[in-house]
Amino acid sequence: MTPALYRHQWVQNPLRDVLAGMVGTFALIPEVIAFSYIAGVAPAVSLFASFVISVSIAIFGGRPGMISGAAGSVALVAAPLVHAHGVQYMLLATLMAGALQVLFGVLRLQAVMRFVSAEVRTGFVNALAIMIFAAQVPQMLGVTWHTYALIALGLAIIYLLPKLSEAIPSPLVCIILLTGIAMAVPMPIHTVADLGALPTGLPQLTIPHVPLTLSTLSVVLPYAVAMAAVGLLESMMTASVVDDLTDTHGNQKMECTGLGISNILVGAFGGIAGCGMIGQTVGNLRYGGRGRISTFTAGAFLLLLMVALHRWVGQVPMAALVAIMIMVSVSTFSWSSIQDLARHPKLSSLTMLVTVAVVVATHDLAAGVAVGVLLSGVFFAWQAARLLTVSQTRSGDVETYTAAGQVFFASADALGEAINYQTDARTIIIDVSRARFWDITSVQSLEKIIGKLRNHDKTVEVRGLQPEQHEIISAQSQENLLSM
């Protein structure tokens, strides 16, 4: 990234970025506090982590306009460690996860995102939209009609105000007006203060108080690796969604290293590791947040609210935040994917649906993406295997088999099954000039075919083996296949 581009990402639309970032802050608060209970840590731990991550990744990250914080996927991974060994072990895991993410970025391992297909990304987005909406349901159960009235009013403000003016993001207006109504007219509703005690001071540097032994490392390292992988996966998925929505390209390497640096700082300030948060990011983009200032504001304004305005924040009705998150859920869901179920290939649609089902069932975004990628690979291998064709011709005492297509572990057997080992032809020609051998399995299959034919006293000739494929063929295999 050039210095000029980096500077432009800070100053392209500062006022709009600040306002959109403030909306992102309010969208962060309820979700971050809820995730703190999932992880088994105090709300302050997650809130401070979200402040540090947002401010840090605005500086070091590679994807402007993306909101990051203490996310649920990482909290799910960290929860067993916290419950079994305590918060101090979690802090060490956070530091190690950040270091691993920096290493991943330096080694350019973010390239594995190329293996995540479009249907998996769609399933990821749709599942997240469902989870965002599902997270609001508890706030709408066992409440009085006042809550439903405020939610309806909030949604009306969010969707109708932009038709009149977009000078101020409508979710921000929703929060201010509904808070004013709740303060002016006392009513039995839940507020942010009901979620848990908000921090009142600044985060402080801390060192994990754990014994630095091999035993500790053996306990923490598996969780650190899982936290690093899940955090990177969700951040890269969120960044790809931002790319699609803004028709721009982020710097994935910079995003990996930026997230790692941010999580190291989070661990140093006593927080839990985090990553990109797609719901808050979509909300930020929806209201004009495109630059780094929007990401920075989301964190800086969060600290201001916690330290200087926590009494006022505590009085914000949950109905206002529920209305915002419903809007985010609706905006996040890919509604066109429903129509695409009938138009797209059945295997692609199945992959998308399975990704959604796994995420919703496990509440683990990484698990859903992993299953989706696995299915995509299996379906691709199956389809590619069907493209291999083997034709047979006979001329006197010579029988020729011509293979065309991709020969790999899933199609290698088809090549062997096409050969007639009982033929009375004395010479067998195997023409692979139109075929491509991709792995050792395919080479071993060809060697096996030659061996069987020779056992039947056939003269075997292999034609057209591409020289660039020699690197997957051992010296002995080359002697068997190429010197005939």
N, C-alpha and C positions, 0 to 999 in steps of 0.2 A: 504494500500500500504506500502510495506516495505521500509526502508531507502535505502537499496541497489538498489532496483528497481528504486526508485525515482532518485538516482544519475546516474544510467545507462541511464535513459531517457534524461539526460542532455549531456552526453558525448559519446553517441553511434556512431555518425558520424558528428562531429561538422562542418567540412568544407562544407559538402554537405547540412547540415541544414541551414547554414548561406546563401549559395547561393540560395537555394530554398526559404528561408524567404525573400530575397531581391526581388525575382520575385513576391512573395505574396504582398509585399508592393506596387509595381506598379499596381497590380491588384486591390488593395484596393482603391487607390486614386480616379479614376473616379467614381467608384460606390458609395463611401462614400460621395463625393461631390454632386453627383446626389441625394442621399438620404437626404442630408441636405436641399435641396430645397423642397423635399416632406414634410419634417417635419416643414419647415418654419424657419430654423435656419441658421446662418452663416456657411460657409464651415469650419471655424476654430473649431466650436463646435463639428462637427462630426469627423474631423481629429484628434483633441486632444483626443476625446473619444476613437477612434480606437487605438491610441498610448497607452493610459492608460489600455484599456482592454487587448490588446495583451501582454503587459509586465506583467500585473498583473496575467492574467490567465495562462501564462507560468509558473508562480511560484505556484499558488494556484489551478489550474485546474487539472482535472483527465484524460484528453485526449491529449497526446502528438501529435504534428503534425497538430493540428486543429487551423485554423485561425479564430479569432473572431474580430468583429469590430462593428461600428454603422451600423446596417443592416436595410434594407428597411421595413421588417415586423414590427419592433418596431417603426420605423419612421411613418408608416401609423397609428399606434395606438396613437402615441404622437401628431400627427399633429393637430387634433381638439383642444387639450388642449392648444397648443402653439398659435393657431390662436385666440382662445377665451379668454385666460388669460395671455399669454406671456411666455417668456422663463423661468422666475423665477419659475413659477408653474411647468414647465417641469423639472427643476432641483430638486425640492422637490419630484416630482413623480419618478425620477430616483433613488434618495436615498431610497425612500420607496420600490420601485420595487426590488432593490438590497437586502434590508433587508428581504423582503418576499421570495426571491430566496434562501437566506441562510436558512431561516426557512423551506422551502420546502425540502432542502437537509438534514437538521437535522432530519426531520420527515420521510425521505425516500420516499417522494411522487413521486420521479422519477420512481417508480415501475409502474406507470400508462402507461409507454411506452410499457409495455408488451402487452397492448391492441391494439397497432398499428400494423396491419397486414402487411405482406410482400407486398401485392398489393398496400396498401396505401403508404408504403415507396417508392415503385417504382414510383407511381404516383407523389409523392412529388419530387423525383429526376428529373423525366422527365419534370414536370411543371417548376421547377427551371431552368433547361437547356433552356427551351423555353423562359422564362423571361429574362435570361442572354443574349440570342441572340437578343431578342426584344429590350432590352435596348441599343444595339449597332446600331440599325437601324437608329435612328435620326442622328447619326454621319455619316451615309452614304447617307443621302438625301440632295439635294441641294448643292452638293460639286463638285469640278472639278475632272477631270480625275486623277490628281496628287494623290488625296486621295486613289482612287481605286488601283492605281499602288503601292502605299506604303503598302496598306493592303495586296495585293497579294504578294509583296516581303516579308513582315513580316511573312505571313503564310508559304511561301517557306522556310524561315530561320527556323521557329519553327519546321516544320515537317521534313526537309531534313538534317539539321545540326546534329541531333542525330545519323544519319546513318554514319557520319564521326567521331564524337567524342561527348561524353557526359560529358566531363570534366567540362564544364560551361553550366548551363541551357540555352537552346536555346532562351527562351523568354527574358532573360537578354541580350543576344547578339542582339536580334531583337530590343530592346529598344535603345541600344547604337548605333548600325549601322544606324537605321532610324533617330535617333536624329542628328547624325553626318551628314547624307545626307541632312536633312532639314535645318541645320545650314549652310552647305557649299553651298547649291543650294537653294536660296530663292524661295518659291513657295506658292501659295494661299491655305494653308491648316490650319486646326484648331489645336491648341496646348492645353496643359493642362491649360495654363494661361487663355484661353478663358472660362474655366468652372467657374471661380471666383477667387477672391483674395486669395492667400495662406497666412497662418499665418507666421509671421516672428519672433515671440518670444516664450518663454516657457509658458506652462500652469501654472496657479496660483490657489492656494486654494481659494475657495469662499464659501459663505454661502447664500442660497436662501433668497432673500429679499421679504418675503411674510408674512402676518399676521398669526401667529400660533394660529388659532381659529378652532372651530368645523366646521364653515362654509367652511374654507379653506380645512379642512380634507375631508369633504363631496364632495368637488369638485375634489380633487386630488386622493383620494383613489381608485375610480373605474378605473381610468387610470393606476394607479400604479399596481393594480391587473392584468389588461389586459396586461400591458407591461411585468410584471414578467412572466405571463403564456405563452405569445407568445415567449418571449426570451428563456425560458426553453424548450419549444416545439421545436423550430428551432434548438437550441443547441443539444438537445437529438437526434433529427433526423440526424443532421450533424454528431454527434458522432457515431451513428449506421452505417452511410455510411462509416466512417473511419474504423470502426471495420470490415466491409465487405471487404473493399479494402486492408486492411493490415493483415487480419486474426489474429488480436489481440483483446484484450478486454480492454476498458477504465474503469475508476472508475466513474460511473454515479453520485453517491452521492457527490464525490469530485468535479465533474464537476458542479453540482448545486451550491454547496457552493462557489466554486471558481468563478463562474459567478456572484453570488450575491456580493461577496467581491469586485470584479472588478467593478461592477456597482455602488456600494457605493463610491468607489474611483473616478469613472467617475463623479458622481454627485458632489463630493467634489471639483473636478477640473473644474467644469463648462461645462461638456459634456452631451451628450444624451445617454441613455441606449442602450446597444448593445447585441449581442449574436453571436453564431457561424455562419460563412458565408461559405456555402457549395461550392460555385463556387471557391472562393479563396483557400479553404481547398483542393479541388480536384487538383487545380493547384499546390499547395505546395507538395502534395503527388506525383503528376505526375513527379515532378523533384527531388524527393529524400528526401523531408522534412519529417522526421519521429519522430524527437525528440523535446524536449522543446525549444531547441535553435532556431529552425526554427520559432516557434511562437513568441519567444522573439525578434528575429531579425526583423520580420515583423513590430513590433511596434517600436523598437528602430531605425531602419533604416528610418521609416516614420518620426520620430521626427528629425533625422539628415537631411533628405531631406527638411523638412519644414523650419527648422531654418537656416542651414548652406548652403544648396544647392537649395533654393527655386527658384532662378533665372534660374538655369539649368533645374530644374524639369518643370518649366513653359514653357520651349522650347521643351519638349518631344511631338512629334506629336501624336494627338489622334489616328491616323491610327495604330501606334504601339500598343497602348492599346486595340484598337478594335480587332486587329489580335490576341492578347493574349486571350481576352475574348471569341472570336469565338472558339479558341482552347479549352478553358475551357468548353464552352457550348457543344461542340462535345464530349469531354471526359466525361462530366457529364451525358449526356443522355444515358439511358439504351436501346441500340439498339436491344438487344435480346428480349426486352419486346414486340416488334412489332411482332416477330415470335410467341411469347408466347400467343398472343391474340387468335390464332387459336387452340393452344394446351391446354391452361389452361381452367378451368371451366368458363362458360360464366358469372356467377355472380362475380367471381374474376376479370375477365377482365373488366367488367362493373364498378366495384369499382375503379379500377385503372384509367379508362378513366374519370369517374366523378370527381375524385380527381384532375386530370390534368385540366379538364374543369373549375372547380370552382376556382382553383388557378389562372389560366390564365385570367378568367373573372373578378375576384375581385382584383387581384394582392396581395392577402393575403394568405400566405402559411398556416397560422393557420386555416383559414376558410376551405381551401381545405382538410387539414388533419382531421379537426373536422367532416366534411361531410363524408369523407372516412371511418373514424372510426365508425360513426353512421350507414352507409350502411353495413359495415362489420358485425356489431352487429345484424342488422336486418336480413341480409342474413343468418348468423349463426343460429339465433333463428329459422328462418323459416326451415332451413335444419334439425336442431336438433329436431324440433317439428314433422317432418315427420318420424323420427325414432321410435316414440312411437307406439307400436302395442298393441292392446287389443283383445284377443281371448276368445271365449265363448264355454263352454261345459255344457252338461246337464246329470245328473244321477238321475233318479227318480224325486223326488220333490226338488232336490238341483241343482241350476244353479251357475256355477263358471265362473268368469271373471278374466283372467290372464293378467296383464299389464306388459309390458317389455319395458324399455327405460327410457327417461328423461321426468319427469313431471314438468313443470314450466309454467309461465304465457302464453307462446305461444302454449303449447300443452295440457293444463289442460282441455280445452273445448272438445278436442277429447276423453278424458277419459269419460266425462259425456255423450257424444253423443253415446258412444258404449253400454251404459246400456239400457236395455229394461225394462222400469218401468211398463209396462202392462203385463208382463209375469205371467203365472199362477203358477210358482214355488213358494213354500212357504219360502224357505231358499236361500239367495243370499250370495255367498262367493266372496269376492274381494281379490284376491291374488296379492300383490304388492312386493313380495320378489325379483322380477327381475326388479323392477322399482326404480327410485331415485326421491325423492321429493326435489325440490331446493328452493322453496320460499313459502310465505304465500298464494299466489294465488292458488298454487297447493293443499295446505292443505285445504283451504276453499272450493275448488272444490270437494274434497273427502268428506268433511263434508256435503256439499250440496247434493251429491249423496246419502249418508246414510240417510239424512233427508227425501228425496223424497221417498226412498224405504220404510222407516218406515211408512210414510204417507199412503203407499199402503199396510200396514199390513204385511210387509215382515220381516223375521228375517235376520239380516245382520251380517256377520262375516268378519273382516278384518284380513288377514294373511300376515305375512312377513314384517311388517313395521320396518325399520331398527332403532335400538336404537340410533345410532349417529345422526339421523334426529330429535330427540326430541327437540333439541335447537330451531328449527323453529316452533315448535308446542306448543301452549299455554297449560296451565294446563287443561282447559276445553276441548280442542281438544284431549289431551291425554286420558282424561276420555271417550270421545266419540269414539275414534278410537281404543284404546288399551285394554280396559276392557271388550270387547265383547266376 
